[in-house]
Amino acid sequence: MQIYGWHKDNRLWVGMAFGAMAFLFGAFFLTGLAVNHWIAKDAEAHSRLWAHTLADHLPDLKAIANGAPPSLESLDMIEMAEGMGKVFRFKIFDREGTARLISDRNGIVSTTEETLAEHNSKAAKVIATGKPYTVVKDGRPEGRPAVYASTYLPILENGEIIAVVEAYVDEAETAAMFRRELTLAGIGISLLLLVLIVAPFVALRHLARAKTLSDARANFLAEHDSVTGLLNRAAFLQRLDKRIGRPAGGTSILALHHIDIDGFKGLSEELGPDLSDALIRLVAIRTREMIRPYDFVGRLGSDELLVTQCGIATPQQAEALAARLIRRLSEPYILDDREVRLTISLGSAMSPSDAETARELVHKAGIALLFAKGAGGNSHSAFRDTMEDDMQKRRQLERRLRQAAREDDFALFFQPIMSVADARVVGFEALLRLPDGQGGLIPPNDFLPLAERLGLLPQIGEWVLRKACEAATNWPDTISIAVNLSPSQFETGKLPQLLAQILAETGLTPNRLELEITEHLLLKHSDNVLAQLKELKALGVSVVMDDFGSGYSSLSYLWRFPFDKIKIDRSFMAGYAESAEAIQKILSATVALGHALNMQVTIEGVETVFQARALEAVACDRLQGYLVGKPMADIEIPASLLKEFLVTVNQLSDLSSPGASTPAEATAQSEADRVQAVTG
């Protein structure tokens, strides 16, 4: 029998059509299986990241799994975990597979026998195998996402399973994407037969995996610093806002610690970007090791961290943690066989006493940090109400200092130095002052530390050198000028060249210039400074060790560098009235040591007639202090003072004979003279 119009060759086309249809249906069937498989993998990957975060930040997870109610800290974490990423519900099972906690967007509910029966076998299977288990479900009948995955994950502690977490992951959007893309791929596969079957599946699988990982990383980086893994500023403030007013443990104090690594910018340039990142990662690790599980850390800037201390009872607890942080973070770091030491400054503020909002608390801790930095390395300051007023004064001083640096609006005063041998003025020390803009003067101790932090000292130091040399050219050739040098002037390594230029421009004879340095400078930059000092001395200037005896290693530098002169620190004369005999012996020994090394010795701080008479037996070379002369402007130096000192040592002796002041009275009078000289 033959059907009309039917040709046996058509059987090939019919067979091919049926084959194509069968292949197409098979492709769609396999596509459905593949979608479920990839959804399961996507859910498992997302659940792993989510569960890792939950385990890290749920301090009593093990206790919850053993049937204990969650703590306040855990409630905070559970609240955040309920909507974290695509997870909309989760359960915690114990080691027997019994549900202990169920959490979803409606809150926490108690477990029931029905719940235990539903989940016990799958949780028990995960406990037995130690492997995750995922089921993809249709959530529409249950009023849940159209497609979701239920993933069981083991939670381990020290290699032992302590609990199983079941995470419900919303996969509706991912499933729609997979089905849309795989449907198109299935059609293409059916048309191109077996040649192109494998390629789209492999490609799509890699795309899905890459997208999952990319999304997870993007979500993580949205809240975390890419170098350290710490919370970024926005995420930290958001979490701090939630925590303020609800500290852990039922107590009312939350402390915020603002950590700054002093000089990190220069150190970073020296180390390079890779080692610099490695260093800040080590700092972050140490910081996290120092805090409790429910406290958190954020990175505010390249060299700044924020640390919370929640639920403390007293401010002393905050001070104790601050001290521990400074001590731990300032311990040596090893980077590529290189030891690196950091100096830490730390400011603290507390809620609610100092601030009631996150931003205000960060602001107050930042103010305290500035005061800690001003106190020197490895210092801690807690916020005080007066700090804001002090900060306003500091800003005014900073503006005045910057203006003075721009306009060369400083004042240079000169204090005479007397030769003991002939009672003549043999030199002056240049002393810097900053006009306050209202007719007064700001002493150097008030503005020089700020100038150093602002990086203005090299510029100011050059101005002082130039003006001092210019002033000295108007004096007799027998009168020298002494100028103090700061550590920052040595940092560029070009100080000898700069000084040679200034001497050439001003015409000052080099042997009339004395450069004074302190032990502190040598301690910080010993080899670099010593090399430049040798170049300076080669120019013909004198090098003087200033404030000799104020440090513990002054003697060690006398043989390392051939100083021309030493100046004994004024602190010896300040305490002379109380310990005259002991100080007299120390001064005599120091002068003898200087003379043995062919160095002239100057004693600073001579302010009373009594002190001047007592120093006759010491046999020092020169005296300096308010008794010899107060600091004065260049134009105020009398011409006669440059020729011969007005009051000889013999006259001083006459003044001290009958009715002379006692040591204590003389010291008190000198302090009054000092105040008068500085203020007017």
C-alpha positions, 0 to 999 in steps of 0.5 A: 500500500502506498499513500498518495504523494508519499515517497520512500525517500521521505522516510529519511526526512521523517526519520531525521525530523523525529531524530531532531525532535527527539534530540531537541526534547532530550536537549531540553530535558538535559537542559533542565537537569543542568539548570538544577545542577548549576543552581545547586552549585551556585547556592552551595557557593553562596551558602559557603561564603555566607556560612563562613561569615556567620560562623566567624561572627556568631560567638556562641554558635556551638552553644546554640547548636547544643540547645542554648538560647542565642546571646545579645551579640548573636541576635545582632548577627542573626538579624544581619544574617537574615537578609545577607545576600540571597539567603532568606532563611536558615536553620541550625542543627546539632550533631544529632541532626536535631533543629535548634534554631530557625531564623527567617525574615519573620524572626526566630521561631522555636523548633517543632516535632514536625520540623525535626521530622522534615530535616533530621535525615538530611542534616544527619547525612551531612554530619555523617559524610562531612559534605554539603548537601543541596536540594533545588525546590519550587517555592511557589506553593509555599509562598517562597521564591519561585526557585530556591535551594536548600543547602546543608553545610557542616560547621567545623571547629578544630577539624570537628563538626560542631553544627550543621547550617541549612541555608535557604538561597533565593535562586529565582533570578539565577534560574531564569537566567540559566533557563533563558541562556540554556534554552537558546543553547539547546536550540543551537545544539539541536541544529548543530548536532553533536559537534557543538553539544559540549562547548556551550554547556562547558562555556555556560558552566564556566560563565555561571561559576565566574558570575557566582564568584564575581558577584560574591567578590563584588558583594564582599568588596562593597563593604570591605577593604580590598587589601586588609579585608577589614570593613570599609568606612561606609560599612563600619559607620553603618554597623557602628550606628546599629551598635551605638545604644545597644552595646553587648553584655547589657552595659552602657559604654561603647569605646571607639579607638582611632589608630594611626601609624605615624610616618606611614607615608614615608615608610610606604614609599621606602618599602614599595607598594607590595611590602607596604600592603603586606605590612598593613595586612599584618597590622590588621591581623594583629588588631583583630587578634586583640579584640573580642568576637563581637567587636569589629575593625574598619580601615579608615585610610591608608594608615588609619584603623577604627576599632570598637570595644562594645559593652564595657563597664568603665573607661579604664577598660578602654585605656587598658585595650588602648595600651595593649594595642599600642604595645602589640602594634609597635612590636617588630614586623618581619618583611622579606627578612627585614625588621620594621618597627612602627610608631602608633598614635591612638585616640579614644572616645566613648558613647554615650558620654562623648557622642551619641551618633557614629559620625560624632563618635568617629569625629571625637576619636579623631580629635583625641588622636591628634592630641596623641600624635602631638604627645609623641610616638606610641601615645594614647589620648582619651577625648576631653571636652576641652580638646575642641577648644584646644583644637581651635587654638591649634588651628589658629596657630597652624594658620598663623604658622603657615602665613609666617612661613609664606611671608617670612614673618618670623622674628630672630632674637640673639642671646649673648654668650660671655667668655669667662676669661676676659668677661667679654661677649664672644658670640650670640645664639640665634633664637626664633620667635613667632609674632602672634599678630597682636604685638606678642611673641609665641615661644618656639616650644609652642610652634616648632613641634607643629611646624615639624608635623607640617613639614615647615622646619626645613624652610624655617631652618633655612630662613634662620640660617640666612638671617643669622648670618646676615646679622652677624656680618654687621658685628665685629669679626671676633663675635660668633653666631650660633644657630640650632639645627633640627633633624628635618634639615638633615633629611634631604642630605643637602644641608652642606650645599645649602650652607655653603651657598648661604655663606657665599651670599652673605659673606660671613666667614665660616669660622664665625658660625657655630652649628648646634645639634642635640643628642636627639638628632644623632639618635634618630639619624646617626650615620646620615647626620654624622656624614653631613656634619663632617661635610659641614665641618669641612666648610670651616664652621664649628659644630657644637653638641647642645644640651649635653648631659640631658640624654643617656648617651651623650658621652658615646657621641663625643668620640664618634664625632670631633665636636668643637664645643659642648654646651652643658644643658640648662637643667643643671643650673635650674637645680643648682640651688637644691643640689649645689655640691653634687652639681658642682662636681658633675659640672667640674668633671664634664668641663675637665672631660671637654678640655681633655678632648680639646673642646670648649665648654659653655654652661647654659642657664646662668641666671643669678649672681650666686650661680656665676660666682659658684661657676668660677671654680668649675673653670668653664670657657663660656657662660650663657643665660639671663644674667649674661644677657636676655634675648634681644633683637638685632637692632637692640644690641648695644654697640658697647656690648659688642666691644666689652661686657658691661659687668665683669665677674669681679663686679658680680662678686661685689654685687653678691657680698653683703646683702646678696640674694640667696640661691633660692631668691636669686633663682626666683628673681631670674624666673621673673626676669625670664617671664618679663623678657619673653612677654615684653 
